[in-house]
Amino acid sequence: KTYSTANELFRALRALSKQNKPLSFRGAFSWDDSSIAAKDKVQRMALQVWKVAGNRYTYAMTIYMIDKALTLSLIGGHYTRFWCSQDEERKRKPKKTSAPSAKKRDTPGMKRFPCKSLLVISYSARHGGAPMLHLHLEHHMPHVPHYDVRMPEGAADIIRQHADWLTPVQIAGKIRLEYPHVMPQQVSTAWAEISQIFWKRNDNQLTSLLILLTELGDEVDVFDVGTLPDGIEMVCWGMKKINEALKGKVVEIALDATYNTNSRHLELYTIMFEYDNAGFPASYCLLTTATAVEPGKRTCALRLWMDAVKTKYNVHPGYVHLDKDMAEIGASKAVWEAKISLCWWHLRRAVRTRLSSAKLGTTPYDAQRAHAEFAFIDSSFAPDSRPDQKDFEGGKPSLYTADDNQRISNIPNISTFTVPKLTVRLPPLPPKLPPALNASGILKIRIPPRLDPDLADLYDSEIEEILNSEDEDDESGNDPVGSKHHFCSPEFRQPIIDLMEQHYCAHPLIPGYAHPSLGGIKEWAVKKIYSFCVKNDL
């Protein structure tokens, strides 16, 4: 339909939009104003359609007299096609980028609908007549109108006002009272960007940190740890006011670190002081060893830091609480003569992971030595699986004496050789293959070593497992059908964790819970877990 004015066209469009029904509209009106370019007229029209119809339309295509079929009809004119920004058929597929400067989008995605939309706006003078602006709108499913998912300026102002003393969670609560559609992640991202003015001094993270710590000289002590090994970068500092008040009074400390939270592979370590049942942040260390090749690099760096804390604040703890990070344990033992106490949460997670793993090997175990220490342990009770001679608890071979280790190292290697494929045609193989012959026609012969008679009993079970390993594997090298190799059956894992928690909490000073002596507690704990393993054939 041709309308006499633009207002008449928009009134008709608004009336149809308010019916909340599928919309199909075609209209035109004369717009003879040479002071406005054809392109600007089309863009103004699109903005008015958005306001009237309530849906936002995304730019699709503009034609500048390129197609010969449109050249005559669009001379001096402009043609643009749009579609609804919430049309599910027009949603672009996300593309992953590996660019280092790329940022993850923090705005929530819009809801999409099968609205089958189309908006065509063109301006031209046809057949020598008056210039006309033509509108064609199709929108076949009414839905909630589009709203801007970007951070409103008013919300950004709130973040600027409170960025120096409120956390993102607290700020998000204030913002969502006024702007309910703003997501907490948007607030967190904006807060991180805005708050950089308070702490960022340089694009290099370590340089920026050193400049900032220098500015805060009244609050912190920056440690000079001397020359660092090649490939190690480290900045460490202590909380001056807290530590001066606790100097020489601390008997317990806790140590922990963050991992894989920084783009430069920087790990943040912290030491917490315990005093009068309260924890105090005492010292921090920002460390990277990503390019270091020296063995024990982290242990070396952490030892330098702990030495600085010990010297500066006269710290001589009796207890060090940490997770089972071997670098932290090694550095702590080298600096302090303290009892190492493992975090129960980390201990429980590590044991649960090990119990459910497919690794069947154990640490070396000497049944005779166990029987000598605890008479209730049967000397014939031993793991069926092959012990891993390199797997010692805590990284130290403490389960064997020097003589035992020497005997282990003198065991001759098992010789293995492969007979080439047979050139003759083999007869059909029976359903169950002989142990030494697999489907590919390769015959493997394992020759056991000659052992001293005195050592035969010690290694019989190990050699038997090697000789029988071919029986347990099929021709593809996988576990045979129906078998599941795991260290501990699922039904036994939680009871073992529960037993460990009982043993972990036992102490001579807790009356009625455990034996009043250290030796009695150890025997009680060993007997409980040993009995459990015997009962369940573990």
N, C-alpha and C positions, 0 to 999 in steps of 0.2 A: 504494500500500500504506500502511496505517496502522500506525505504529510506536508501541510503548508509551512510549518515551522519545526524547529528542533524541539521546543517545549511540548508541542503536541505529540511528537513521536515518543518522547520520554514518558509522558503521562500514560500513553497506551502501554508502553513496556512495563512501567511500574504497576499498573493495574493487573497485568498478566502475572507478574512475579509474585504479587501478594496472594494469588489463588493457591499457591503451594502445590501446583500440578506440573507435569512435564511441560516444558516451554518450547515453543517453536514460533519464531517471530521474524518477519521480513518487512523492512520499511526503508523509506528514503525521503530526503527533503533537499530543497535547493539551498546551496550555501555559496553565494557569489561574492567572495571577499578576497580580492587579489593580494591584500596585505599579509595574509597568513599562508604559509607554504602548505602544499597538499599533505606532506608528511605530518606536519604539526596538527593539521585538522584531524587526521586519523588518530593520532595519539590522544588528543583531547577527547575525542569521541569514546575511545576505549576506557579512559578514566571515568567518564560519566556513566558508561554502561556498568562498570564495576560498582559504582555508588548506588545506582538504581536497582540493579538485579541482585546485589548482595553477594556475588561470587567474584573472586579474583581470577583474571584470565592471564595466562602465560603467553608471552610472545612466541610465535611459531615461525613465521616466514614473511619476509617483505620482498615484493617484486618491483624492481625498477626498470620497467620496459625491457626486460631481457627476453622473454618468450615472444616470438614473432606473432603468435596467435593473439597475444594481448596488446601488442604494440599500438594498434589503431584505437582500441577502446580505452587505453590508459595513457594516452599522450597528455602530458601535463598533469597527470594524476598520481595516485598512490594506492597500493593494495597491501593489506596485512591480514594474516590469519592467526587466530589465537585458539587456545583451548583452556578449559577450567584447570586451575592449578591443583585441584584435588581429584582429577580424573585418573582412575587407577590404570586405565589403558595407556596413559601418557607418562606414567612414572618412569623416570630414567633409572637404569640399573646402576648401582653404586660401583665405582671403580677404585680399586686399591692402588695406592701410590707408595713408592719406596723412597720418595724424596725426603731427605733428612729434616727439612724445614716444615714438612706437612704437619698440620694439627688436626687432631680428631674433632669432628663436629660435636658440639655440646648441646645443640638445640634439638628439641624433640621433633620427630617427624610428624607431618600433617596426616590426618585421617584421609583415607582414599575411598572413592565411591565409583560405582559403574554408571556414571552420569552421561556418557557418550556425548561429550560436549563439542561445540564448534562455534566460533565467533569470527565472522568475516566482515571487515570494514574496508570499504574502497571509496575513493574520491576521484571522479573523472567527469569529463564533459563528453557525452555520447552523441554521435551523429550531429555534431555542431550545435547541440542544444545547450541549456544552462548547466553549469557545473552542479552535480548532484553528489550527495554523500549517501552511500548505500550501506545498510546494516542487515546482516543475516545471523541470527542467534538460535542455536539448538542446545537445549539442556534438558535431558530426559529423566532426571531423577533429582528432586529437591533434597537438599541436605544442609547440614549446619554450615553457616558461612565461614569463609576463610578468616583467620586472624593471624597477625604477625607473631611468629614464634621467636623472633629475635629479642634480645634484652632491651626492654624499654629504657629510655633515658632517665626516667624517674627512679627506676630500680638501680641503675648504675650510680646515680647520685647517692642513694642510701649506702651502697657499698663504699663509696669514697669517704663518706662521713664516718663510717664505723670500721674501716679496714684495719686501723692501727690497734684496736682494742677488743674486737669481737671476732669469734671464729666464723668460718663460712656457714656452719650449721645454725648458729645464732642469728646471723644476718639473713639467712634464707627464711627463717620464721617470721622476721619483720617484713620482708619483701612480699611473701606470699599472702599476707593480710591485705595488701593493696593490689598485688598483681598475682592472682591465683594460678595463672597459666605458666608462670616462670618456674622452671624446674630447679631443684637443688643443685644439680650438676652444672647448670648455667651459672648459678651464683658462685659455686666453687671455682669455676674456670675464670670468671670475671674477677673474683677476689684475688686469685693468684696473679693475674695480670696487673691489677691496680696496685696491689701491695708491694710490687717490686721496688717502688720508690723508697721503701723503708729499708731494704736490705741489699739490693743489687747495685754493685759498684763497678763491675767489669764483666764482659762477656765470658771470660775464663772463670770458671767456678772457684777454683782454688785462689786465684788472684783476688777475686771479688771478696772471698771470705777473709783473707788476710787484711785487706783494707778495712773491712767492716770491724774485725776484731781490734784493729789498731784504734779505731774511733771509740771503741768501748773499753778502753784501757782501764777505767775505774771499776769495771765489772768482771773482767776476765784476765787470766794469766795465759799468755801464749808461750808454749814450751819450745825451747831450743833443744832438739834431740840430736844435734850433730849431723854428720854426713850420712845420708841415706844410701843404701845399695842401689845399683843401677836398676831403673825400671820401677822404682817405688816412689810414689808421691804421697805426702802425708802432711796434714796440718792438725795439731792437737792443742787443746786449751783446757783450762780449769776454771770453775766458778769461784772467783776470788773471795767474795764475802761469805759464802756458805762454808767453804773449806777452811778459811782462817778460824771460824768459830768452832769447827770440829777437829782441828789439828790435834793429833795424838789421842783422840777419843774413839776412833772407829775400830770396831772388832769384826764387823761383817760388811762385805761389799757384794754387789751383784754386777754382772757383766753381760752385755748383749749387743747385738748388731742388726742392722738392716742389710738385706741383700737384694740385688736386682730391682732396685727402685730408682736408679739414676742412669741417665743416658751416657755418662762418662765412666760407668762402672765404678763409681765411688761408693764405698761402704762406710756407713756411719756407725761407729762404736761408741758405747757410753759406759761409764762406771757410776754406779749408784752407791752412796754411803747409807748404811743403816745405823740410826742412833735413836734410842728411846722409842722403839717400835714405829719409827717413821723413816721414810725413804727420802733421800736428798740427791738431786742430780749434781754430780761432782765434777765430771770431766768428760770431754768428747774427743773423738779422733775421726777425722775424715781421711780415708785411705783408699788408694788404688794400687794394685799390684798387677794390673792387666798386661803390662809389657815386660815384667820382670821374669827372668829365667832361673834365678838362683834358687836352689832347693831351700825349703823352709822360709820363704820370703815373708809370708804373713806373720809367722811366729816371730821372726826377727824384728819386723816393724812394730808389732804389738808390744814386744818386750821393751823397746825403746820408750814407747809411750808410758807403759806401766812404771818403768824406772823413774821417769820424770814425775809422775804422780806421787810415787813413794817418797822421793827425795823432797819435793816441794812442800808436801803437806804432812810429812811424818806418818805415813799410813802403813800400819803393820797388822793386817786383819788376821783373825784366826780362822775365818771361813770365807770362801769365795763361792758364790752361787752363779751357775751358768748352765747353758745347754751343752751338749756334748760336741762342741766345736774343738777339734784337736789342737788347732793353732792357739785358741784362747786358753785351753788347758795347759799346753806346753809353756806359753809365756807366763801364765800365772804361777806355775810351779817354779819357774826359773827366777821369778822376782820375789815371791812371798813363800814363806813356810806356813801354809794354810791348808785347812781341810777343804777339798773340792767337793761341793755339793751340787748334784745334778738337778736340773729343773724336772719336776715330775711330769709335766705336760709333754716336754720334749722326749723324756725317757719313754713314756707310754706310747707316743707316736712312733718312735724308732723301733720299739719291740713289736708293736702291732704290724708295722711294715715288714719287719724281718720274718715274723711268723707266717705271713701270707705270701712270701716270695717263693719263687721256684728254685732258688738255690738250695740244694740238698746238703752241701758240705757244711762241716762244723769247724770250730776251732779245735786244735789238737787237744786230746783228752787222755790222761793217764789214769786208768781205772785202779791200778795198784796204789798209786799215791792217794787217790780219793778214799779208798778203803782204809789206808793207814791213818788218815785224818779223822774219818767218821766210820766206825766199825759197822754201822747199819747198812752201808753201801756195799752191795754185792760186787765183788771184783770182776764178775762176768758181765755186769751191766755196762754196755758201751754202745755208742751210736752205730747204727748199721751203715750209715753213709760214710763216704770217704772224707777224712779230715783234710782241710786246706792248711798246708804247712806254713803258708805265708799269712794266714789270718789269725793274728793274736789279739786278744782283748786289749784295747787301749794302744795297739800298735807295738806292744812289747812282748817278746817271747818268754813270758813269765811262767808258763805251764810246764816247761821242761828245764832240766838242769843243763849245764854246758855239755856234759857227757851225752845226754839224750840228743841234744841238737847236733852233736858231732856224729852220732850214730845215724841220725836221719839224713844228714848231708852225704853220708857215705853209701847210701842205698843206690845200687846201679840202676840206671834208667831202663825202662822196659823197651825192648827193641821191637819196632813195628816195620814190616815191609809189605808191599803189595805186589801180588802176582799179576802180570799184565792180563788183559782180557784174552780168554781162550779163543783160538781161531776156529776150532771145530764147533759145530752147531750143538748146543746143549739140548738134552731131552727136556720135555715139559717138566717144570718144577712142581713138586707137590705143594698143597695148600700151605703147609707150615715148612718153611725153609730150614735146612740144617743151620745151626748157630753160626758157623763160620762162612756160609756162602749166601750172598744176597742176590737179588734179581738181576743185577747188571753183570753177573758173571765174574765179579772180583772176589778172589779168595784172600781173606786176611788171616794171618797167623800171628798170634801174640805169644812171645816167648817170655815166661816169667824169669826174673833174675835169680841167680843162685845166692841164697841168703845163708848167713851163718846160723847154725841150729839154735843158738841162743837168741837170735832175733826173729826166728820164724813165727813164734807165737804172737809177737808184737805187731807183725805186719800181715798175718794171715788174712784177716778180714779185708784189708785194703787190697791185697792182690786178688782175692776172690771176687771182689766187686769189679775189678778191671777185666778179669777173664770172663765174667758173666755180662759185661755191659752190652755185648752184641745181642744177647738174648733179649734184652729189654727194649731195644730199638728196632723199628722196622726198616725196610730197605730205603726209605726216604730220609732216615735220620731223625724222624719225629717219634714222639711217644706212641706206643701201640694203642690201638683203639680201646677205649674203656678205661685207660689209666690216666691218672692226674698226678703229676709230680708236684708236690708242694711240701714245704718244710713242716707245716703243722695243719691238721684238719681244722676247718672253720669252727666246729663245735667246741674245740678246746682252747681257742685263742682268748676269748673273754675271761674264762676261769683263770687262765695263766696271768692275765693282766691284773685280775682281782687279787690273786695270791701275791703278786709283786707289790701291789699297793699296801697290803697288810705288812709285808716285810719292810717296806720303805718307811712306814710310820712307826715301827717298833723302836722303843727307847727304854733304857734301864730306869729312867725317872718317871715313866708312866706306869703306875702300879696296876696290877691285875691284867695288863695287856700282854706283857711279854716277860721273859726271864730277866731278873735284875742284873745280869752281867752281860758284857759284850759277847763273850764266848758262848754263853747260853743262847743268846738271840741268834747267833750265826748257826749254831747246830739246829735250833728249832726251824729256822727258815730253810736250811738245806734239806732237812728231813721232810718238811711239808712238800716241797717241790719235787724231791726225789720220789716220794710215795705217789704223788700224782702221776709222774712219768711212768713208773712201774705199773701202776694200776691201768693206765690207758695205753700201754705199749708205745710210749713216745721215746 
